[in-house]
Amino acid sequence: MIQWTTPTIVLTVSGVEGLDLSAAEEVVVTLTQGNYRLQKTGNDLTLDGATATFTLTEDESRKLMENASVQVQVNWTYRNADQTLRRAATNITRIDVGKQLYKEAMTE
């Protein structure tokens, strides 16, 4: 992912047989880097099976420090067979943030 761009992020949850995030009660994708925290929920996400897709705005991506990684986690709430509400989450993963080569052109 590059600062000052509008990257589309595609996250696939593995290791959960039959997972359909679109059937979940709620899905939250959290990105953190230092003190910056961003959450994508609801209409921010496109859900298909075990995949959550979202796009960062230029403003969101510019707040990320270059040459560092962002921690990412997917959390979801679902109802099990007896309709009890349950929560689940992925392990925290990392996405690298690259440097915008022509940053000065973006600030003019």
C-alpha positions in Angstrom: 0.0 0.0 0.0 1.3 3.5 -0.8 0.7 6.8 0.9 -1.6 9.3 -0.8 -3.3 6.7 -2.9 -6.6 4.9 -2.8 -5.6 1.3 -2.4 -8.2 -1.5 -2.5 -7.4 -4.0 0.2 -8.6 -7.6 -0.1 -8.4 -9.7 3.0 -9.3 -13.4 3.0 -9.9 -15.2 6.3 -8.5 -18.7 6.1 -8.8 -21.7 8.4 -12.6 -21.3 9.1 -14.5 -23.9 7.1 -17.7 -22.6 5.5 -17.1 -19.0 6.6 -19.5 -16.5 4.9 -18.7 -13.0 6.2 -21.7 -11.7 4.3 -24.0 -13.7 6.6 -22.4 -12.3 9.8 -24.3 -9.9 12.0 -21.4 -7.5 11.9 -17.9 -7.4 10.4 -15.2 -4.9 11.5 -11.8 -4.5 9.9 -9.3 -2.6 12.1 -6.1 -1.1 10.9 -3.6 0.3 13.4 -0.2 2.0 13.1 1.2 3.7 16.2 -1.6 5.9 17.6 -3.5 5.9 14.3 -6.5 3.5 14.2 -9.0 3.1 11.4 -12.0 0.9 11.3 -14.0 -0.2 8.3 -17.6 -1.6 8.8 -20.9 -1.9 7.1 -21.1 -0.2 3.8 -17.3 0.4 3.8 -16.8 -3.3 3.2 -17.7 -5.7 0.3 -18.1 -9.2 1.7 -18.0 -12.3 -0.3 -17.5 -15.7 1.4 -14.4 -15.5 3.5 -13.2 -12.3 1.8 -13.6 -8.6 2.9 -12.6 -5.9 0.5 -12.4 -2.2 1.1 -10.8 0.9 -0.3 -8.8 3.5 1.7 -9.3 7.2 0.8 -6.3 9.4 0.1 -6.8 11.1 3.4 -6.7 7.7 5.2 -3.6 6.5 3.4 -1.7 9.7 3.8 -2.0 9.3 7.6 0.0 6.1 7.5 3.8 6.3 8.1 5.8 5.3 5.1 8.2 2.4 5.2 6.4 0.8 8.2 3.7 -1.8 8.5 0.1 -1.6 9.5 -1.5 -4.1 11.8 -4.8 -5.5 10.4 -7.4 -7.7 12.0 -10.9 -8.9 10.9 -13.5 -9.4 13.6 -17.0 -10.7 13.0 -20.2 -11.4 15.0 -22.4 -14.3 14.0 -25.1 -16.6 15.4 -24.3 -20.3 15.9 -26.7 -23.2 15.5 -28.7 -22.4 18.6 -28.8 -18.7 17.7 -26.4 -17.6 20.4 -24.4 -14.5 19.4 -20.7 -15.2 19.1 -17.6 -13.2 18.2 -14.6 -14.4 16.3 -11.4 -12.7 15.0 -8.4 -13.4 12.9 -4.8 -13.2 14.1 -3.3 -9.8 13.6 -1.4 -9.6 10.3 0.7 -6.8 8.8 0.6 -4.9 5.6 3.7 -2.8 4.5 3.3 0.9 3.6 5.5 2.1 0.8 6.8 5.5 0.1 5.1 7.8 -2.4 7.9 8.6 -4.9 6.4 11.9 -6.0 5.0 13.1 -2.6 5.9 16.8 -3.3 3.6 16.7 -6.4 0.8 15.6 -4.1 1.2 18.6 -1.8 1.3 21.3 -4.4 
